[in-house]
Amino acid sequence: MTVIDLSRVIGSINQIPPLPAAATRLISTVSNPDHALGDVIRIVENDSTITAYVLKVANSAFSAQREYVSSVKDAILLLGENMVISAALRVCASGLFGKSLDGYEADSWSMWKHSMGTAVAAKYINAFIKDGDYSDVVYTAGIMHDIGKVVISDFLSGKPGEIKLILEESGQKDFLYGEREVLGTDHCEVGGLLGEKWNFPESIISVLRYHHHPAESPEQWKPLVHIVQLADAVAMMCGASTGNDCLQYEIDKGHMNYLDISEQDMEKIMRTTETEVETLMGLMSDDTEYKQDQKDDPS
């Protein structure tokens, strides 16, 4: 078994380029339950690339309309805030979501589809929470939850057989165990460190770090982390996985303390999530061509 020097993995975090300022502001803003629609509009309008992409998606979604969607405000009113968040993060955080995950035998499109699937499922699961409401942050948390994989993927490249063997010989079923055996860390811990580096809100950092071990998360964010863990599994069951780790994580039954949700509810959420994700992915399916057009545009 090849064991990677942990210091190399941790050190690689410092080599990850910082998120664009617009992405950081957007994540912080929408995670605040007191934010207003105008706050999101201003962030999008102040970044020409995000504005152009959001308008493109809006006009693709409502191509049957006679009038062209020409303002960010109209785009948000038509698409909804969550869809605009998805579009904005897709284009301004392409360094995260535009990279293939070779260590997980997954392409960049799979990573983005899984992120979207988790976000959509989390949005619906949140409706079944017993106490509180995390609708302000749950969608963004779902999108960002697996960013630690972007860092450790390169270190796992060429080693899926090793992890599979480790799990078979140890009797373990949790893919995190294999990650830790090979790397001395896992994508959750690394994701949490990334979130701290980029000054993410504590709610998002907790999801990044504990979404496979919700019981270890701060009490304040336990319901949120449980929601994202379930949503992560729903996305995988809908066919939106990140590769060779699909459905190889244990589910913490503690979610029953925070969610009043039945098997029938989960089945309905799965069907709704699958349909909605396919629609969303269709709207963004040609974004590679779009980004190339932006590069070729001299303005």
Secondary structure, DSSP 4 states (H G I P E B T S, - for coil): -----HHHHHHHHTTSPPPPHHHHHHHHHHTSTT--HHHHHHHHHT-HHHHHHHHHHHHHHTTTSSS---SHHHHHHHH-HHHHHHHHHHHHTHHHHTS-BGGGTB-HHHHHHHHHHHHHHHHHHGGGBSS---TTTHHHHHHHTTTHHHHHHHHHTT-HHHHHHHHHHHT---HHHHHHHHHSS-HHHHHHHHHHHTT--HHHHHHHHHTT-GGGS-GGGHHHHHHHHHHHHHHHHTT---STTTT-SPPPGGGGGTB---HHHHHHHHHHHHHHHHHHHHHTTTHHHHHHHHHH---
